[in-house]
């Protein structure tokens, strides 16, 4: 009885902390983020305006990619005299409000990266700890629609001069409640700001408070991308597509309308993956109901990439708020992933992770609690594969996939 009472108190307490506008995450947010392609040093306001133009003109906006998020690199290296955020004077002389207004004029929404501790990830003392009200008000006044709140660094020293990987850079986060307190404060202030702003938490692992305080939360470290040496599809090393997927899949039961697990941005385009690996990568993000944030250069997309990331049926699967799909079967390097859709259909991915050999992969209807005859249709290409009784089998080439709807 005592355990039950304690759990009930915990539930009531957690529920009372709900702050963020959950309706802003009724479906997984979609957009573009500057980091994976351009990193920190290469961005400036001219480039962001060109990206906004490209997204508005290329069909990305019509496909649902409506947030343009400027990641690290837009800030100055210090805060202002009252603790306010300052824009980088050379890269963004026109300021953030002008960029937000320009995005809005093109029918898009605007987002910014910032950090809740003492320093950003590049060790500049521009964090929001103790300045939260000022920073949230600035964001609202600028017309920001999306905030990526990146854990980064929290040093307890006023003038730290220790190496980049020194644990003292994270000392402020060692008090267990500090991280949740920081995100709860931002969540509450954003809700009370008078402006609708999505809260994207980037704290590099899943936390139980994510679904309460945020609209989307990073379950992993950074995905390997162009700016970090190139994307990798499958490796046990951190940052490969499948290493990211493994971590994100652990928390599939916690996602749903209002909150979505975030396995990081997409790495489509010329970032290191083959086209077949890109198709499997995009299908996994759609099956997992992940926020779809492009990490490419929308100004120079190939036709193959554009067709992939604007595929209407794949995006409809992603935007279906029924659940986060997950892996239902694995036999060595052969896997089956599935997501139940609101109309009773299923999206299914037959995935072959083997780098050299084809695999015959079978989905039995009983794996989904189904029976009888089902019609199978490809997502990529929209080709009907006919009716199948009791199961569906396909020979899947190495490092490839078959994405279908039953």
C-alpha positions as CSV (number, residue, x, y, z in Angstrom):
1,X,0.0,0.0,0.0
2,X,2.8,2.4,0.9
3,X,4.5,1.8,-2.6
4,X,1.1,2.4,-4.3
5,X,0.6,5.6,-2.4
6,X,4.2,6.8,-3.3
7,X,3.6,6.1,-6.9
8,X,0.3,7.9,-6.9
9,X,2.0,11.0,-5.3
10,X,4.7,10.8,-7.9
11,X,2.1,10.7,-10.7
12,X,0.1,13.7,-9.3
13,X,3.3,15.7,-8.8
14,X,4.6,15.0,-12.3
15,X,1.2,15.8,-13.8
16,X,1.1,19.1,-11.9
17,X,4.4,20.1,-13.6
18,X,2.9,19.9,-17.1
19,X,3.8,23.2,-18.8
20,X,4.6,23.1,-22.5
21,X,1.8,23.6,-25.0
22,X,1.3,20.0,-25.9
23,X,-1.0,20.7,-28.8
24,X,2.0,22.1,-30.7
25,X,3.2,18.5,-30.9
26,X,0.0,16.7,-31.8
27,X,2.0,15.3,-34.8
28,X,5.8,15.0,-35.1
29,X,7.2,18.5,-36.0
30,X,8.9,18.8,-39.4
31,X,11.4,21.3,-40.7
32,X,15.1,22.0,-41.4
33,X,18.1,22.5,-39.1
34,X,21.4,24.1,-40.1
35,X,23.8,21.9,-38.0
36,X,24.2,18.6,-39.9
37,X,25.3,20.3,-43.1
38,X,26.8,23.6,-42.2
39,X,27.9,23.2,-38.5
40,X,28.7,26.4,-36.5
41,X,31.1,28.5,-38.5
42,X,29.6,28.4,-42.0
43,X,26.2,29.9,-41.3
44,X,25.1,33.5,-41.8
45,X,22.0,35.4,-42.4
46,X,22.4,35.4,-46.2
47,X,22.6,31.6,-46.2
48,X,19.6,31.2,-44.0
49,X,17.5,33.5,-46.3
50,X,18.6,31.4,-49.2
51,X,17.5,28.2,-47.4
52,X,14.2,29.8,-46.6
53,X,13.7,30.7,-50.2
54,X,14.6,27.2,-51.3
55,X,12.2,25.6,-48.9
56,X,9.4,27.8,-50.0
57,X,10.0,27.2,-53.7
58,X,11.2,23.6,-53.9
59,X,8.1,21.8,-52.5
60,X,9.5,21.2,-49.0
61,X,7.1,23.6,-47.4
62,X,4.1,22.0,-49.2
63,X,5.4,18.6,-48.0
64,X,5.1,19.8,-44.4
65,X,8.7,21.0,-43.6
66,X,7.7,24.3,-42.0
67,X,10.3,25.1,-39.3
68,X,13.6,26.7,-40.3
69,X,15.9,26.2,-37.2
70,X,19.2,28.0,-36.9
71,X,21.5,25.9,-34.7
72,X,24.8,26.9,-33.0
73,X,26.7,29.8,-34.5
74,X,24.1,32.6,-34.5
75,X,25.0,33.9,-31.0
76,X,27.8,36.3,-30.0
77,X,30.5,34.8,-27.7
78,X,29.1,36.6,-24.6
79,X,25.8,37.9,-23.1
80,X,24.8,41.5,-22.9
81,X,25.1,43.6,-19.7
82,X,21.7,42.5,-18.5
83,X,22.2,38.8,-19.3
84,X,20.5,39.1,-22.7
85,X,21.4,37.1,-25.8
86,X,23.4,38.9,-28.4
87,X,23.5,37.9,-32.1
88,X,26.9,37.4,-33.8
89,X,27.7,40.8,-35.2
90,X,29.4,39.6,-38.4
91,X,27.3,36.6,-39.3
92,X,23.9,38.0,-38.4
93,X,24.1,41.8,-38.4
94,X,20.4,42.1,-39.2
95,X,19.3,40.3,-36.1
96,X,16.9,37.4,-35.4
97,X,13.7,39.3,-35.7
98,X,14.4,40.2,-39.3
99,X,15.1,36.5,-40.1
100,X,12.0,35.4,-38.3
101,X,9.9,38.0,-40.2
102,X,11.4,36.8,-43.5
103,X,10.6,33.2,-42.7
104,X,7.0,34.1,-41.8
105,X,6.6,36.1,-45.0
106,X,7.4,32.9,-46.9
107,X,4.8,30.9,-45.0
108,X,7.4,29.2,-42.8
109,X,8.2,29.2,-39.1
110,X,11.4,30.1,-37.4
111,X,13.5,28.4,-34.7
112,X,16.7,29.0,-32.7
113,X,19.2,26.9,-30.8
114,X,20.1,27.9,-27.3
115,X,21.4,26.4,-24.0
116,X,20.0,26.3,-20.4
117,X,23.3,26.0,-18.5
118,X,26.2,28.4,-18.2
119,X,28.0,27.9,-21.5
120,X,27.1,26.7,-25.0
121,X,28.7,23.6,-26.5
122,X,31.6,25.7,-27.8
123,X,32.4,26.9,-24.3
124,X,31.1,30.5,-24.8
125,X,29.5,31.9,-21.7
126,X,26.0,32.5,-23.2
127,X,23.9,30.0,-21.2
128,X,20.4,30.8,-19.9
129,X,20.9,29.7,-16.2
130,X,19.6,32.6,-14.2
131,X,18.5,34.5,-17.3
132,X,15.6,32.4,-18.4
133,X,12.9,35.1,-18.3
134,X,15.1,37.5,-20.3
135,X,15.9,34.9,-22.9
136,X,12.4,33.6,-23.4
137,X,11.1,37.1,-23.7
138,X,13.7,37.8,-26.4
139,X,12.6,34.7,-28.3
140,X,9.0,35.7,-28.1
141,X,9.7,39.3,-29.1
142,X,11.8,38.1,-32.1
143,X,8.9,35.9,-33.3
144,X,10.5,32.6,-32.7
145,X,8.3,29.5,-33.1
146,X,10.7,26.7,-32.1
147,X,13.4,26.5,-29.4
148,X,16.0,23.8,-29.5
149,X,17.2,23.8,-25.9
150,X,20.6,22.0,-25.9
151,X,22.0,20.8,-22.6
152,X,25.6,21.7,-23.5
153,X,27.8,22.8,-20.6
154,X,27.2,24.0,-17.0
155,X,30.4,25.0,-15.2
156,X,30.4,26.1,-11.6
157,X,33.5,28.3,-12.2
158,X,33.0,31.9,-13.2
159,X,36.0,31.9,-15.6
160,X,36.8,28.3,-16.5
161,X,40.0,27.6,-18.5
162,X,40.1,23.8,-18.4
163,X,40.2,21.5,-21.5
164,X,37.1,20.8,-23.6
165,X,36.6,17.3,-22.2
166,X,37.2,18.1,-18.6
167,X,34.3,16.8,-16.4
168,X,34.2,20.2,-14.6
169,X,32.4,21.5,-17.7
170,X,29.4,19.4,-16.6
171,X,29.7,20.0,-12.8
172,X,26.5,22.1,-12.7
173,X,24.4,19.2,-14.1
174,X,25.7,16.8,-11.4
175,X,23.1,17.9,-9.0
176,X,20.2,15.6,-10.1
177,X,17.5,18.2,-10.1
178,X,19.3,20.9,-12.0
179,X,18.6,19.6,-15.4
180,X,14.9,19.0,-14.9
181,X,14.6,22.4,-13.2
182,X,16.2,24.1,-16.1
183,X,13.9,22.5,-18.7
184,X,10.8,23.0,-16.5
185,X,11.6,26.7,-16.1
186,X,11.9,27.1,-19.9
187,X,8.7,25.1,-20.4
188,X,6.7,27.2,-18.1
189,X,8.0,30.5,-19.4
190,X,7.4,29.5,-23.0
191,X,3.9,28.5,-22.2
192,X,3.2,31.8,-20.4
193,X,5.0,33.9,-23.1
194,X,1.9,34.6,-25.1
195,X,3.6,33.0,-28.2
196,X,3.2,29.4,-29.5
197,X,6.7,27.9,-29.3
198,X,7.7,24.3,-29.7
199,X,10.2,23.1,-27.0
200,X,12.7,20.6,-28.4
201,X,14.9,19.2,-25.6
202,X,18.4,18.1,-26.6
203,X,19.8,16.4,-23.5
204,X,21.4,13.4,-25.3
205,X,19.3,10.6,-23.6
206,X,15.7,10.0,-22.7
207,X,14.4,11.4,-19.4
208,X,11.1,10.6,-17.7
209,X,10.2,14.2,-17.7
210,X,10.5,14.7,-21.4
211,X,6.8,13.8,-22.2
212,X,5.6,16.2,-19.5
213,X,7.8,19.2,-20.2
214,X,8.6,19.1,-23.9
215,X,7.2,18.5,-27.3
216,X,10.1,16.5,-28.5
217,X,13.2,15.1,-26.7
218,X,16.5,13.8,-27.9
219,X,17.0,10.1,-26.9
220,X,20.6,9.9,-28.2
221,X,23.8,11.8,-28.9
222,X,24.5,13.5,-32.2
223,X,24.0,11.5,-35.4
224,X,27.1,11.4,-37.6
225,X,26.7,13.8,-40.5
226,X,28.5,15.9,-43.1
227,X,29.9,18.4,-40.7
228,X,31.2,15.6,-38.3
229,X,33.0,13.5,-40.9
230,X,30.1,11.9,-42.8
231,X,27.1,9.8,-42.1
232,X,27.4,6.0,-41.3
233,X,24.5,3.6,-41.7
234,X,25.4,0.7,-39.4
235,X,28.2,0.6,-36.8
236,X,28.4,-0.1,-33.1
237,X,30.2,3.2,-32.8
238,X,28.0,6.1,-31.5
239,X,26.3,8.2,-34.1
240,X,25.6,5.7,-36.9
241,X,22.0,5.6,-38.1
242,X,21.4,2.2,-36.6
243,X,23.2,2.9,-33.3
244,X,20.8,5.9,-33.0
245,X,17.8,3.8,-33.9
246,X,18.7,1.2,-31.2
247,X,18.6,3.8,-28.4
248,X,15.5,5.5,-29.7
249,X,13.6,2.3,-30.0
250,X,13.9,1.6,-26.3
251,X,11.4,4.3,-25.4
252,X,8.8,3.8,-28.1
253,X,6.0,3.3,-25.5
254,X,6.5,6.9,-24.2
255,X,5.8,8.7,-27.4
256,X,2.4,9.9,-28.7
257,X,0.4,13.0,-29.5
258,X,1.9,16.0,-27.7
259,X,5.4,14.5,-27.2
260,X,7.7,12.6,-29.7
261,X,11.1,10.9,-29.2
262,X,13.8,12.6,-31.2
263,X,16.6,10.5,-32.7
264,X,18.2,13.6,-34.2
265,X,18.1,15.2,-37.6
266,X,18.0,13.4,-40.9
267,X,21.2,12.8,-42.9
268,X,19.8,12.5,-46.4
269,X,21.7,14.0,-49.3
270,X,25.4,13.8,-50.0
271,X,26.5,13.0,-46.4
272,X,27.9,9.5,-46.8
273,X,24.9,7.2,-47.1
274,X,24.0,5.3,-50.3
275,X,20.6,6.0,-51.8
276,X,19.3,2.6,-50.5
277,X,20.6,3.5,-47.0
278,X,19.0,6.9,-47.2
279,X,15.7,5.2,-48.1
280,X,15.9,2.9,-45.1
281,X,17.0,5.8,-42.8
282,X,14.0,7.9,-43.9
283,X,11.6,4.9,-43.6
284,X,12.8,4.2,-40.0
285,X,12.3,7.9,-39.0
286,X,8.8,7.7,-40.5
287,X,8.0,4.3,-38.8
288,X,9.3,5.6,-35.5
289,X,7.1,8.8,-35.7
290,X,10.3,10.8,-35.3
291,X,10.3,14.6,-35.8
292,X,11.5,15.0,-39.4
293,X,14.2,17.7,-39.5
294,X,16.2,17.8,-42.6
295,X,20.0,18.3,-42.2
296,X,20.7,18.8,-45.9
297,X,21.3,21.8,-48.1
298,X,17.8,22.5,-49.6
299,X,19.5,24.7,-52.3
300,X,21.2,21.8,-54.0
301,X,19.1,18.7,-53.7
302,X,19.2,16.0,-56.3
303,X,15.9,14.9,-57.7
304,X,16.3,11.5,-56.0
305,X,16.7,13.1,-52.6
306,X,13.8,15.4,-53.2
307,X,11.5,12.6,-54.2
308,X,12.5,10.6,-51.1
309,X,12.0,13.3,-48.5
310,X,8.7,14.6,-50.0
311,X,7.1,11.2,-50.5
312,X,3.5,11.8,-49.5
313,X,2.7,8.3,-48.1
314,X,5.9,8.1,-46.1
315,X,5.2,11.5,-44.5
316,X,1.6,10.5,-43.9
317,X,2.9,7.5,-42.0
318,X,5.2,9.7,-39.9
319,X,2.4,12.2,-39.2
320,X,-0.1,9.6,-38.1
321,X,-0.3,10.2,-34.3
322,X,-1.4,6.7,-33.3
323,X,2.0,5.5,-31.9
324,X,5.7,5.3,-32.3
325,X,6.4,2.3,-34.5
326,X,9.0,-0.2,-33.3
327,X,10.9,-3.3,-34.2
328,X,8.7,-6.4,-33.8
329,X,11.1,-9.1,-35.1
330,X,14.8,-9.6,-35.6
331,X,16.7,-12.6,-36.9
332,X,20.3,-11.7,-37.2
333,X,20.7,-8.8,-39.6
334,X,17.1,-9.2,-40.9
335,X,14.5,-7.1,-39.1
336,X,10.9,-6.2,-39.3
337,X,9.5,-2.8,-38.1
338,X,5.9,-1.9,-37.8
339,X,3.6,1.0,-37.0
340,X,-0.2,0.7,-36.6
341,X,-2.0,3.5,-38.3
342,X,-5.2,5.2,-37.2
343,X,-7.3,3.7,-40.0
344,X,-6.3,0.1,-39.0
345,X,-3.6,-0.3,-41.6
346,X,0.0,-1.1,-40.8
347,X,3.2,0.5,-42.1
348,X,5.9,-2.2,-42.2
349,X,9.6,-2.0,-43.0
350,X,11.6,-5.1,-43.9
351,X,15.2,-4.1,-43.2
352,X,18.4,-5.9,-44.2
353,X,21.3,-4.6,-42.2
354,X,23.8,-7.0,-43.7
355,X,26.5,-5.2,-45.7
356,X,27.1,-8.0,-48.2
357,X,24.3,-10.5,-48.5
358,X,20.7,-10.5,-49.5
359,X,18.1,-11.8,-46.9
360,X,14.7,-13.4,-47.3
361,X,12.6,-11.5,-44.8
362,X,9.2,-12.7,-43.8
363,X,6.4,-10.9,-42.0
364,X,3.7,-13.3,-40.7
365,X,0.3,-11.7,-40.2
366,X,0.3,-13.3,-36.8
367,X,3.3,-11.1,-35.8
368,X,0.7,-8.2,-35.9
369,X,-2.2,-10.2,-34.6
370,X,-3.8,-10.4,-38.0
371,X,-4.9,-13.3,-40.2
372,X,-6.4,-13.9,-43.6
373,X,-5.5,-12.1,-46.9
374,X,-4.0,-8.7,-46.9
375,X,-3.1,-6.3,-49.8
376,X,0.4,-5.0,-49.8
377,X,1.5,-1.7,-51.4
378,X,4.9,-0.2,-51.6
379,X,5.5,3.2,-50.1
380,X,8.3,4.2,-52.4
381,X,6.9,4.0,-55.9
382,X,3.3,3.3,-54.7
383,X,3.3,0.0,-56.5
384,X,0.8,-2.7,-55.5
385,X,2.4,-6.0,-54.5
386,X,-1.0,-7.8,-54.6
387,X,-2.8,-9.8,-52.0
388,X,-1.0,-12.2,-49.6
389,X,-2.4,-14.8,-47.3
390,X,-1.0,-15.3,-43.8
391,X,2.4,-13.7,-44.6
392,X,4.5,-11.5,-46.8
393,X,8.1,-12.5,-47.9
394,X,10.6,-10.6,-49.9
395,X,14.3,-11.0,-50.8
396,X,15.9,-7.8,-49.6
397,X,19.3,-6.8,-51.0
398,X,22.2,-6.0,-48.7
399,X,21.9,-2.7,-46.8
400,X,18.5,-2.2,-48.2
401,X,14.8,-2.3,-47.2
402,X,11.3,-2.7,-48.4
403,X,8.8,-0.2,-47.1
404,X,5.1,-1.2,-47.4
405,X,1.6,-0.6,-46.1
406,X,-0.8,-3.5,-45.4
